């Protein structure tokens, strides 16, 4: 089943408290796991997987683009950073 | 005067808002998110809570509720609408108010009595305050940090549309200490703090006079009632 993936991130210029909290935890892990010592930041966003019947044609993609800009994201605080099509929802058994 | 309070799945403060309306001297009318009917009310309150568990974004799914079609129409025709906390988030998501709300900058839910300065005393919900009145009402939210683009912020400041500003320290990282804003017409107001929890002596914030005696929140509701009387 074709799946349209929409990725949304908090705007780069805004503070992302969720990412900051995760980065803080990684920083603590970095004190004991040297491979993590060079982590400088984390930002947390959202990934939507929209399954559709039939083909992901131009009209469907345009409709999803519109949905991404108006519903799945809020342009005051977020940016849509990617839209792409994959064959099935992530993790689905083929 | 009849003031509607819309209950959404996950609303918490609808009963308190209705009680505040009655204490202020108007009739409270319970409205349901799934209806397309405002039951002929004269004003509206979108109450606080965690509609749809804050899924997607706080207030985002509720802003797409059936009743929001009527709420948006009524607001655009000048009906007074007050959004408190989650209601404020819904009003920004519905594009009735500028800006947006994100997680508090220190990453914590905040619940405390909060000082505010009322900087706009011409909106339908703040006309009963003296200019620059300083009040205390409860603040309780996890996503109360007000954000807007530099251009939007300039317009809001330039047009005097900042209704309330935090005083005594910015609790959540809101730009320009903004706690509440109004639209250009002054009928739609959004507030992160909760006036409906400071309307009855014995149950409000502490004051210098007595414990729990703060009723500063009542003025938001008496303001809209007075405005309606003037309009008649």
Interface residues (C-beta under 8 A of the other chain):
Chain A: X10 X14 X15 X17 X18 X20 X21 X71 X72 X74 X76 X77 X78
Chain B: X56 X57 X60 X64 X92 X93 X98 X99 X100 X102 X103 X104 X105 X106 X107 X145 X147 X148 X149 X152 X173
